[in-house]
Amino acid sequence: MPEEWREIVAEWKGETTFIAKNSSGGSVQMGPFEGRPGIGPMQLLLAGLAGCTGMDVASILLKKRQALKDLKVQVRGKMAEDLPRVFTEIEVTYLLWGEDLDPDAIEHAIQLSEEKYCSVGIMLRSAAPVRTKYRVLLPGEEDRELVEVLK
C-alpha cells in the first residue's frame, strides 16, 4: 500500500489569527487570542484527540452491534504554569447514550482506541498522562456539567 500524505496549510490572517485548511476545503480558524474568542493550537490538539478517539469508539461499538444512540467526548488538558504550550495531564470523558450498552465492550473500544488506533492520543500520551473515564446515559438524559460547558 503506498504511503498517503495528509496536508494542512495554515495561512496567517494578521495579529494572532490563522486559518488552517485541508485539501478537501475543510477549515478551522485559530485565534484571535489574548482573552478574545478563538481556538488555539493546544485546543486543536484536544479537539483532534476528541474526534479521533470518538470515531474509533463509536465505530467499534457499532461493529459489535451495541445500541449506541449518541456519543460525546469531553477532553480537558491541564496547562503547565510556566510553559504556555505544555500539558501536564489530560482527561478524556466519554458520554455514551444507549440502552443495554455492555461495559466490557465500551472498555474494550476505549482501550483499542488508546493503544492502537488514535495516533493523536498516542502522541499526547508520550507528553503527559492521559486519564479516561466513561458514563452511560439513557436516551433523553443529559450530563449537566457538559451542558454547561456547551452553552
Backbone torsions as a table, in degrees:
resi	resn	phi	psi	omega
1	MET	NA	128.1	-178.7
2	PRO	-69.4	150.9	178.2
3	GLU	-66.7	134.1	-179.0
4	GLU	-114.3	129.0	180.0
5	TRP	-96.2	145.5	170.6
6	ARG	-113.7	143.1	-175.6
7	GLU	-135.0	140.0	171.8
8	ILE	-128.8	135.9	174.5
9	VAL	-117.3	124.4	177.7
10	ALA	-103.1	122.2	-177.7
11	GLU	-108.9	127.5	179.7
12	TRP	-71.5	132.3	-179.1
13	LYS	-115.1	14.1	-180.0
14	GLY	103.9	152.8	-177.3
15	GLU	49.8	-117.9	-178.7
16	THR	-116.1	31.1	-177.8
17	THR	-110.3	131.9	174.5
18	PHE	-129.3	150.3	170.1
19	ILE	-114.2	122.7	177.3
20	ALA	-100.8	130.6	-177.7
21	LYS	-128.7	147.6	173.0
22	ASN	-108.0	174.5	-173.4
23	SER	-69.2	-18.7	179.1
24	SER	-91.8	4.5	175.7
25	GLY	98.8	-4.7	176.2
26	GLY	-69.6	146.1	-179.8
27	SER	-148.6	159.9	175.7
28	VAL	-146.0	140.8	177.7
29	GLN	-95.5	131.8	174.3
30	MET	-108.4	124.6	179.9
31	GLY	91.3	179.8	0.0
32	PRO	-71.4	164.9	-175.1
33	PHE	-115.1	-152.6	-179.8
34	GLU	55.3	55.3	174.3
35	GLY	86.0	-4.2	178.2
36	ARG	-100.3	160.4	-178.5
37	PRO	-61.3	150.0	176.7
38	GLY	153.3	160.2	178.1
39	ILE	-104.1	128.0	179.6
40	GLY	-94.7	170.0	-179.0
41	PRO	-57.4	-38.3	-179.5
42	MET	-69.1	-36.1	175.9
43	GLN	-66.8	-33.4	176.7
44	LEU	-63.7	-35.6	175.4
45	LEU	-62.2	-43.1	178.6
46	LEU	-65.4	-40.3	177.5
47	ALA	-63.7	-39.6	176.8
48	GLY	-61.7	-41.7	177.4
49	LEU	-64.0	-45.6	-179.3
50	ALA	-61.3	-46.1	-179.1
51	GLY	-67.8	-43.8	-177.9
52	CYS	-63.0	-52.6	-176.5
53	THR	-73.6	-32.0	176.7
54	GLY	-62.5	-44.0	177.6
55	MET	-62.6	-41.9	179.2
56	ASP	-59.8	-54.1	-174.6
57	VAL	-61.7	-45.2	-179.7
58	ALA	-61.4	-47.0	-176.8
59	SER	-67.4	-37.5	178.5
60	ILE	-64.9	-44.8	-179.6
61	LEU	-64.7	-40.1	179.3
62	LEU	-67.2	-36.9	176.2
63	LYS	-65.2	-29.4	178.1
64	LYS	-86.0	9.7	177.5
65	ARG	60.9	35.7	174.2
66	GLN	-81.7	147.0	-176.9
67	ALA	-85.9	60.0	179.9
68	LEU	-76.6	124.2	178.9
69	LYS	-99.6	-34.6	-179.2
70	ASP	-160.1	157.6	-179.8
71	LEU	-149.1	131.9	172.1
72	LYS	-127.6	143.8	-179.8
73	VAL	-122.2	120.0	176.4
74	GLN	-103.3	126.1	179.1
75	VAL	-122.6	127.9	177.6
76	ARG	-123.2	136.0	177.7
77	GLY	-120.8	129.8	177.0
78	LYS	-90.9	124.2	-176.9
79	MET	-86.1	145.8	175.0
80	ALA	-66.9	142.3	-178.5
81	GLU	-63.7	-40.6	-173.4
82	ASP	-100.8	-4.5	179.3
83	LEU	-128.4	108.8	-171.7
84	PRO	-69.8	-12.2	-178.9
85	ARG	-124.9	40.4	179.2
86	VAL	-134.6	127.7	173.2
87	PHE	-87.1	138.0	174.4
88	THR	-98.9	-22.9	173.3
89	GLU	-161.8	156.5	-178.3
90	ILE	-135.1	138.1	177.0
91	GLU	-119.0	131.9	176.4
92	VAL	-119.3	123.2	177.6
93	THR	-118.9	122.9	176.7
94	TYR	-96.9	126.2	173.4
95	LEU	-110.1	115.2	-175.7
96	LEU	-115.3	134.9	175.6
97	TRP	-111.9	133.1	178.6
98	GLY	164.3	165.4	178.8
99	GLU	-106.9	139.4	177.2
100	ASP	60.0	35.6	174.9
101	LEU	-72.3	131.2	-177.3
102	ASP	-80.1	117.5	179.4
103	PRO	-55.9	-36.4	178.2
104	ASP	-64.4	-39.6	178.9
105	ALA	-67.0	-39.5	178.7
106	ILE	-63.5	-49.4	-178.9
107	GLU	-62.6	-37.7	178.4
108	HIS	-65.9	-43.2	179.6
109	ALA	-63.1	-42.9	178.5
110	ILE	-63.5	-44.1	-179.7
111	GLN	-62.5	-43.6	178.7
112	LEU	-61.9	-42.3	178.7
113	SER	-62.0	-46.0	-178.0
114	GLU	-63.5	-42.0	-170.5
115	GLU	-93.4	-25.6	-171.5
116	LYS	-126.2	-39.1	-164.8
117	TYR	-101.9	-40.4	-172.4
118	CYS	-90.3	98.4	-176.6
119	SER	-66.4	-27.8	177.2
120	VAL	-63.7	-44.6	178.8
121	GLY	-65.0	-40.2	178.5
122	ILE	-62.1	-42.8	179.1
123	MET	-64.5	-46.8	-178.4
124	LEU	-66.4	-33.2	178.5
125	ARG	-63.7	-26.8	178.7
126	SER	-73.9	-16.4	-178.3
127	ALA	-103.9	-28.8	-175.8
128	ALA	-155.0	151.6	176.2
129	PRO	-65.7	138.7	179.2
130	VAL	-118.6	121.6	177.5
131	ARG	-105.1	140.3	178.6
132	THR	-124.6	150.3	172.6
133	LYS	-152.2	165.5	177.0
134	TYR	-143.9	157.5	174.7
135	ARG	-134.9	137.3	175.5
136	VAL	-103.9	126.9	178.7
137	LEU	-117.6	150.6	177.2
138	LEU	-78.7	153.3	177.5
139	PRO	-53.4	132.7	-178.2
140	GLY	94.2	-21.0	178.1
141	GLU	-81.2	145.7	179.5
142	GLU	-126.6	156.8	176.0
143	ASP	-93.5	113.1	-173.3
144	ARG	-60.9	-41.8	-179.5
145	GLU	-62.3	-44.6	-178.8
146	LEU	-68.1	-38.3	178.1
147	VAL	-58.7	-39.5	178.4
148	GLU	-64.7	-39.7	180.0
149	VAL	-65.6	-39.2	-174.9
150	LEU	-79.2	-9.8	179.5
151	LYS	-66.4	NA	NA
